[in-house]
């Protein structure tokens, strides 16, 4: 054995014989596996909290764009660097204070932590306070339904909503609202099966959602594999 190889082996033995190496060798195999799993989970939670979070679609309100059981990737950085949600974006938001009472749902705090961890991995349904919808109008927009052809108008321009569920009208509920600054008017793509801004017209905010409650933008479908792809952000206007 040459001198260089001997020195490398000695260095490896020195590292493994240090305090951390001794502790690691003293653990059982199951304890080591638990430690590795905890490290991976911690890393996943950090990524989920600040960068991108898997989100399990719990209802049919966004079909055909998003189907029940889809795992989407929510980009949490999309609106943190001077950007704001735009018309056509599919967003995940906290509905407390707009779609439900500010207090939200109570429950066992331990069960809540377990659900949060499962939701962060996209394994269980998200919190009942979280919603996924499409942005139709932003602050300052006048959004109304409908024109003579049954289309939703934004600032007097009809929308070309090619993402709607087959057979659905743009809305069976007439409305005419000016979206306050810093808020959003949101709707599901499956209009006949979506509880959205239209259902909260009489609530505080007139059915609109505060921009600061937006968790992130749905950028892609990660699972199942046969639905891999980006999330359609259409909603252009007719000329």
C-alpha positions as CSV (number, residue, x, y, z in Angstrom):
1,X,0.0,0.0,0.0
2,X,1.4,3.4,-1.0
3,X,1.8,6.3,1.5
4,X,-1.0,8.3,-0.1
5,X,-3.6,5.5,0.2
6,X,-2.5,4.8,3.7
7,X,-3.1,8.4,4.7
8,X,-6.6,8.4,3.1
9,X,-7.5,5.3,5.1
10,X,-6.2,6.8,8.3
11,X,-8.2,9.9,7.7
12,X,-11.4,7.9,7.1
13,X,-10.8,6.0,10.4
14,X,-10.2,9.3,12.2
15,X,-13.5,10.7,11.0
16,X,-15.5,7.6,11.9
17,X,-13.9,7.4,15.4
18,X,-14.8,11.0,16.2
19,X,-17.7,11.8,18.6
20,X,-20.4,11.9,15.9
21,X,-19.1,8.7,14.3
22,X,-19.2,7.0,17.7
23,X,-22.7,8.1,18.3
24,X,-23.8,7.0,14.9
25,X,-22.2,3.5,15.3
26,X,-23.9,3.2,18.7
27,X,-27.4,3.5,17.2
28,X,-29.4,0.6,16.1
29,X,-30.2,0.1,12.4
30,X,-33.8,1.2,13.0
31,X,-32.7,4.3,14.8
32,X,-30.4,5.2,11.9
33,X,-33.3,4.7,9.5
34,X,-35.5,6.9,11.6
35,X,-32.8,9.6,11.7
36,X,-32.4,9.5,7.9
37,X,-36.2,9.7,7.4
38,X,-36.5,12.6,9.8
39,X,-33.7,14.5,7.9
40,X,-35.5,13.8,4.6
41,X,-38.8,14.9,6.0
42,X,-37.3,18.1,7.5
43,X,-35.8,18.9,4.1
44,X,-39.1,18.3,2.4
45,X,-41.0,20.5,4.8
46,X,-38.4,23.3,4.3
47,X,-38.8,23.1,0.5
48,X,-42.6,22.9,0.9
49,X,-42.7,25.9,3.2
50,X,-40.5,28.2,1.1
51,X,-40.1,27.0,-2.5
52,X,-42.6,24.5,-4.0
53,X,-45.3,22.4,-2.4
54,X,-47.1,19.4,-3.7
55,X,-50.9,19.9,-3.4
56,X,-53.5,17.1,-3.7
57,X,-56.6,18.2,-5.6
58,X,-59.6,17.2,-3.4
59,X,-62.6,18.1,-5.6
60,X,-63.8,18.4,-9.2
61,X,-64.1,22.2,-9.1
62,X,-61.2,22.7,-11.5
63,X,-61.8,20.0,-14.0
64,X,-60.8,19.5,-16.8
65,X,-57.6,21.5,-16.0
66,X,-57.1,19.6,-12.7
67,X,-58.7,16.3,-11.8
68,X,-59.5,14.8,-8.4
69,X,-56.4,13.1,-7.1
70,X,-53.9,15.2,-9.2
71,X,-50.8,16.2,-7.4
72,X,-49.8,19.7,-8.5
73,X,-46.7,21.7,-7.8
74,X,-47.4,25.0,-6.2
75,X,-44.7,27.6,-6.9
76,X,-44.3,29.6,-3.7
77,X,-41.8,32.0,-5.2
78,X,-44.0,33.1,-8.1
79,X,-45.3,36.2,-6.3
80,X,-42.5,36.9,-3.8
81,X,-40.2,39.0,-6.0
82,X,-42.3,41.9,-6.9
83,X,-44.8,39.9,-8.9
84,X,-48.6,39.6,-8.4
85,X,-51.1,37.1,-9.5
86,X,-52.3,37.7,-13.1
87,X,-55.5,37.0,-14.9
88,X,-55.6,33.3,-16.0
89,X,-53.3,32.1,-13.2
90,X,-54.4,29.1,-11.3
91,X,-53.6,29.8,-7.6
92,X,-53.8,28.1,-4.3
93,X,-54.9,30.4,-1.5
94,X,-56.0,30.5,2.2
95,X,-59.7,31.2,2.2
96,X,-59.9,32.3,5.8
97,X,-61.5,35.8,5.9
98,X,-63.0,35.5,2.4
99,X,-64.4,32.1,1.7
100,X,-64.8,31.1,5.3
101,X,-64.6,32.6,8.8
102,X,-61.2,34.0,9.9
103,X,-60.9,31.4,12.6
104,X,-61.1,28.6,10.1
105,X,-61.6,25.1,11.4
106,X,-60.6,24.0,14.9
107,X,-59.5,20.5,15.8
108,X,-56.7,18.5,17.5
109,X,-53.4,20.3,17.1
110,X,-51.4,17.1,16.9
111,X,-53.7,15.8,14.1
112,X,-53.3,19.2,12.5
113,X,-49.5,18.8,12.5
114,X,-49.7,15.3,11.0
115,X,-52.1,16.5,8.3
116,X,-49.8,19.5,7.6
117,X,-46.8,17.1,7.1
118,X,-48.9,14.8,4.9
119,X,-50.2,17.7,2.8
120,X,-46.6,19.0,2.4
121,X,-45.8,15.8,0.7
122,X,-49.0,15.8,-1.3
123,X,-50.1,12.6,0.3
124,X,-53.3,13.8,2.0
125,X,-56.0,16.4,1.3
126,X,-54.9,19.9,2.0
127,X,-56.3,21.9,4.9
128,X,-59.9,22.7,4.6
129,X,-59.0,26.4,4.6
130,X,-57.0,26.0,1.3
131,X,-58.6,26.4,-2.1
132,X,-57.4,26.2,-5.7
133,X,-59.1,28.5,-8.3
134,X,-58.4,30.5,-11.4
135,X,-57.8,34.3,-11.3
136,X,-60.4,36.0,-13.5
137,X,-60.0,39.6,-12.3
138,X,-57.3,41.6,-10.4
139,X,-57.5,44.8,-8.4
140,X,-59.2,47.6,-10.4
141,X,-60.9,45.3,-12.9
142,X,-64.6,45.4,-13.5
143,X,-65.8,41.8,-13.9
144,X,-69.4,41.1,-15.0
145,X,-71.6,38.3,-16.3
146,X,-72.6,38.2,-18.9
147,X,-72.6,39.7,-22.4
148,X,-75.3,38.9,-25.0
149,X,-73.4,35.7,-26.0
150,X,-73.1,34.6,-22.3
151,X,-69.4,35.4,-21.9
152,X,-67.8,36.9,-18.8
153,X,-66.4,40.4,-19.5
154,X,-63.4,42.0,-17.8
155,X,-63.2,45.7,-18.3
156,X,-65.7,45.4,-21.1
157,X,-63.7,42.7,-23.0
158,X,-65.3,39.2,-23.3
159,X,-63.1,36.3,-22.2
160,X,-62.2,33.3,-24.3
161,X,-62.4,30.6,-21.7
162,X,-61.3,27.5,-23.5
163,X,-60.5,25.8,-20.2
164,X,-64.1,25.4,-19.1
165,X,-65.6,22.1,-18.4
166,X,-67.6,20.7,-21.4
167,X,-71.2,21.8,-21.3
168,X,-70.7,24.5,-18.6
169,X,-71.8,28.1,-19.2
170,X,-69.3,30.8,-18.0
171,X,-71.7,31.4,-15.2
172,X,-75.3,30.7,-14.3
173,X,-75.1,33.5,-11.7
174,X,-75.2,37.1,-12.9
175,X,-72.7,39.5,-11.2
176,X,-71.1,42.9,-11.8
177,X,-68.3,43.8,-9.5
178,X,-65.3,46.1,-9.4
179,X,-62.4,44.2,-7.8
180,X,-60.8,46.2,-4.9
181,X,-57.1,46.9,-5.1
182,X,-55.0,44.1,-3.6
183,X,-57.7,41.5,-4.1
184,X,-58.7,38.9,-6.7
185,X,-61.9,37.6,-8.3
186,X,-61.5,33.8,-8.6
187,X,-63.5,31.0,-10.2
188,X,-63.3,27.3,-10.8
189,X,-63.1,25.9,-14.3
190,X,-66.0,23.5,-13.6
191,X,-68.4,26.4,-13.2
192,X,-71.4,24.2,-12.4
193,X,-69.5,22.4,-9.7
194,X,-67.4,25.1,-8.1
195,X,-67.9,27.2,-4.9
196,X,-66.0,30.3,-5.8
197,X,-66.2,34.1,-5.7
198,X,-69.8,34.0,-6.9
199,X,-70.9,32.2,-3.8
200,X,-69.5,34.9,-1.5
201,X,-70.9,38.1,-3.1
202,X,-72.7,39.0,0.1
203,X,-69.7,38.4,2.3
204,X,-67.0,40.8,3.4
205,X,-64.9,41.6,0.3
206,X,-67.8,40.8,-2.0
207,X,-66.3,37.4,-2.9
208,X,-62.8,38.6,-3.6
209,X,-59.7,37.1,-2.1
210,X,-56.8,39.2,-0.6
211,X,-53.6,38.8,-2.6
212,X,-51.6,38.3,0.6
213,X,-53.6,35.1,1.2
214,X,-52.3,33.5,-2.0
215,X,-50.0,30.6,-1.2
216,X,-48.6,30.2,-4.7
217,X,-49.2,29.5,-8.3
218,X,-50.0,26.0,-9.7
219,X,-47.3,25.5,-12.3
220,X,-47.5,21.8,-13.1
221,X,-49.1,18.4,-12.6
222,X,-46.6,16.0,-11.1
223,X,-48.8,12.9,-10.6
224,X,-50.2,10.7,-12.0
225,X,-47.6,10.3,-14.7
226,X,-50.1,10.2,-17.5
227,X,-51.1,13.7,-16.6
228,X,-47.6,15.2,-16.4
229,X,-47.5,18.7,-17.8
230,X,-47.9,22.4,-17.1
231,X,-51.1,24.0,-15.8
232,X,-53.0,25.9,-18.5
233,X,-53.1,29.6,-17.8
234,X,-55.5,30.7,-20.5
235,X,-58.3,33.2,-20.4
236,X,-57.4,35.6,-23.2
237,X,-59.8,38.2,-24.5
238,X,-61.6,38.3,-27.9
239,X,-60.4,41.1,-30.2
